[in-house]
Amino acid sequence: MGRVLPDADGLGAVVDVLAALVSGKECTFHYYQQYHHLLLHGWPAAIAVSVGLALFARQRRRVLLLGLVTFHLHLLGI
């Protein structure tokens, strides 16, 4: 049975929360909104995630392909 990594790219909001705690200002999620889609919803991230998953797989080509498919389904919100 396969395992799926949850939507881990949302963890970028943690940086904003920590920055707000350190500065004492209100948390506006500026960095998350500014960089989330730029860095984690493009082809570089799709390739990096898929290759990263394939490195740990026995059937690397299959996992690479399914990783790309799954990444794009994530973008579609499916």
Backbone as a ProteinNet text record, in pm:
[ID]
protein_1_A
[PRIMARY]
MGRVLPDADGLGAVVDVLAALVSGKECTFHYYQQYHHLLLHGWPAAIAVSVGLALFARQRRRVLLLGLVTFHLHLLGI
[TERTIARY]
83.6	0	88.1	59.2	139.3	104	191.9	169.2	174.5	98.6	92.2	135.1	222.6	263.2	151.9	104.3	-1.5	48.4	-37.2	-3.9	98.6	223.5	329.4	372.6	339.4	381.7	312.2	202.9	134.5	211.6	314.3	394.7	473.5	478.9	546.7	483.1	357.6	290.2	353.6	423.3	489.6	592.1	660.1	758.3	690.7	573	501.3	457.4	411.4	367.3	485.9	598.6	717.5	768.2	766.2	809.3	718.9	588.9	495.5	520.5	548.9	577.6	704.8	806.8	934.3	920.8	850.8	840	731.5	635.8	525.1	417.2	428.5	329.1	222.8	116	8.6	57.5	13.5	52.3	-31.4	34.3	-36.1	-17.1	67.1	98.6	154.4	232	291.8	382.3	476.3	571.6	501.3	405.2	330.5	258.3	188.3	113.9	207	320.7	413.3	488	530.4	621.1	562.8	450.7	393.4	371.5	297.6	269.6	390.1	469.2	586.9	686	714.2	815.4	761.4	637.2	589.9	477.2	437.8	332.2	374.6	501	551.1	622.9	674.4	740.6	867.3	945.1	1063	1025.2	920.1	876.4	820	746.8	691.7	803.4	906.7	1020.2	1094.7	1119.9	1194.1	1120.5	991	912	909.5	887	878.4	1011.5	1120	1252.1	1284.6	1251.4	1275	1201.8	1077.5	1001.7	1060.6	1101	1155.5	1286.2	1362	1489.1	1470.4	1354.6	1328.2	1245.4	1217.1	1127.3	1204.1	1139.4	1194.8	1166.3	1046.3	1005.9	1015	1136.1	1162	1089	1087	1019	869.6	812.6	668.8	636.9	716.9	694.8	718	817.8	843.8	721.4	668.4	551.1	429.3	405.3	290.3	308	431.4	457.6	420.6	456.1	419.2	267.6	202.6	57	-8.7	36	-21.2	2.6	121	151.9	54	26.7	-63.3	-209.5	-245.7	-380.5	-394.4	-288.1	-287.2	-311.3	-249.8	-268.9	-412.6	-474.9	-613.7	-711.6	-661.3	-745.5	-826.7	-778.5	-850	-797.1
-117.2	0	123.6	218.4	339.8	441.7	534.2	643.2	775	871.8	1002.1	1109.3	1198.7	1311.8	1415.2	1458.2	1560	1689.8	1783.1	1910.2	1984.8	1937.6	1988.9	2129.5	2174.4	2308.8	2416.2	2382.8	2476.2	2504.8	2425.6	2447.8	2578.3	2640.8	2769.4	2877.2	2858.1	2954.7	2959	2853.4	2848.1	2961.4	2992.7	3101.9	3233.4	3258.3	3381.4	3386.4	3275.2	3270.7	3296.1	3230.4	3250.6	3394.9	3452.2	3591.1	3685.7	3657.7	3740.8	3727.7	3606.8	3586.4	3659.5	3654	3718.4	3871	3922.6	4068.2	4129.1	4048.1	4099.5	4166.6	4158.5	4219.1	4116.7	4166	4078	3990.8	3866.1	3772.9	3800.4	3840.7	3874	3767.7	3669.2	3563.8	3621.2	3727.3	3793.5	3698.7	3634.5	3547.1	3427.8	3372.3	3258.2	3299	3409.7	3455.4	3494.6	3552.8	3601.7	3488.5	3386.5	3286.8	3147	3118.3	2984.5	2936.7	3010.7	2968.7	2986.8	3086.7	3111.2	2994.6	2948.9	2845.4	2703.1	2683.2	2546.5	2502	2585.9	2545.4	2561.2	2541.5	2552	2425	2426.3	2305.4	2269.7	2366.3	2323.5	2239.9	2280.2	2204.1	2068.3	2063.3	1936.1	1837.5	1884.7	1797.1	1757.7	1854.2	1824.9	1724.5	1743	1650.7	1512.4	1505.5	1376.6	1302	1373.2	1310.7	1266.7	1351.1	1315.4	1189.4	1175.5	1054	933.3	952.3	841.4	789.1	874.7	831.2	724.6	725.2	629.7	510.1	501.8	398.4	283.3	169.4	55.3	69.4	113.2	132.5	282.1	328.2	472.5	542.6	483.2	549.6	563.6	458.7	460.9	566.8	571.5	669.2	810.8	830	961.2	1008.7	922.4	957.4	983.2	894.9	913.2	1035.7	1065.3	1186.7	1311.3	1314.4	1428.7	1440	1326.3	1326.4	1374.9	1320.4	1357.9	1505.3	1553.9	1695.6	1783.6	1749.1	1830.4	1815.3	1699.1	1684.1	1773.2	1783.9	1873.4	2018.1	2058	2194.6	2219.2	2114.3	2125.5	2119.9	2083.1	2075.7	1948	1844.1	1714.9	1628.8
0	0	0	-86.2	-97.4	9.3	26.9	121.7	46.1	94.1	28.7	128.7	85.4	168	164.9	280.7	279.1	216.8	204.2	141.2	226.6	221.3	308.1	270	149.7	111.7	194.9	260.3	349	476.1	502.4	622.4	616.6	500.5	488.8	573.9	611.4	697.2	835.9	873.3	1003.8	1015.5	906.7	907.4	944.5	888.4	919.1	1064.9	1117.3	1256.9	1349.6	1321.9	1404.6	1395.2	1276.5	1259.5	1338.6	1340.4	1416.1	1566.1	1610.4	1752.5	1794.7	1711.9	1743.6	1740.6	1639.9	1624.9	1712.3	1755.5	1836	1753.4	1621.1	1532.6	1494.5	1434.1	1388.6	1273.8	1271.4	1165.6	1040.7	933.5	809.6	700.8	727	629.6	499.5	511.9	396	316.6	384.9	314.3	251.2	322.5	267.4	140	144	26.1	-87.7	-53.2	-154.7	-225.8	-151.2	-206.9	-224.1	-161.4	-166.1	-309.9	-386.5	-523.8	-615.4	-588.8	-671.1	-662.4	-541.5	-522.2	-526.6	-485	-464.1	-557.1	-648.8	-741.5	-886.8	-915	-1051	-1093	-1214	-1265.4	-1188.8	-1134	-1058.1	-935.5	-867.3	-750.6	-791.9	-903.2	-950.7	-980	-1044.6	-1076.4	-949.3	-861.4	-738.3	-650.4	-633.6	-551	-614.4	-743.7	-812.4	-810.1	-835.8	-831.5	-689.2	-591.5	-451.6	-411.2	-453.6	-424	-495.7	-620.2	-699.2	-641.2	-576.6	-518.4	-411	-345.2	-238.5	-284.2	-412.4	-464.4	-528.1	-532.8	-605.7	-754.8	-787.6	-927.6	-958.2	-979.5	-987.4	-1101.6	-1217.7	-1331	-1304.9	-1251.2	-1222.7	-1116.2	-1011	-904.8	-956	-1040.9	-1099.6	-1178.4	-1263.3	-1343.1	-1254.6	-1159.1	-1071.1	-981.2	-944.9	-867.5	-945.3	-1073.4	-1158	-1173.9	-1194.7	-1208.9	-1079.7	-967.4	-837.9	-807.6	-840	-817.5	-894	-1016.7	-1097.1	-1052.8	-1003.5	-946.3	-823	-745.1	-628.7	-672.4	-782.2	-831.9	-877	-929.4	-972.6	-855.6	-738.7	-619	-609.3	-676.2	-675.4	-564.1
[MASK]
++++++++++++++++++++++++++++++++++++++++++++++++++++++++++++++++++++++++++++++

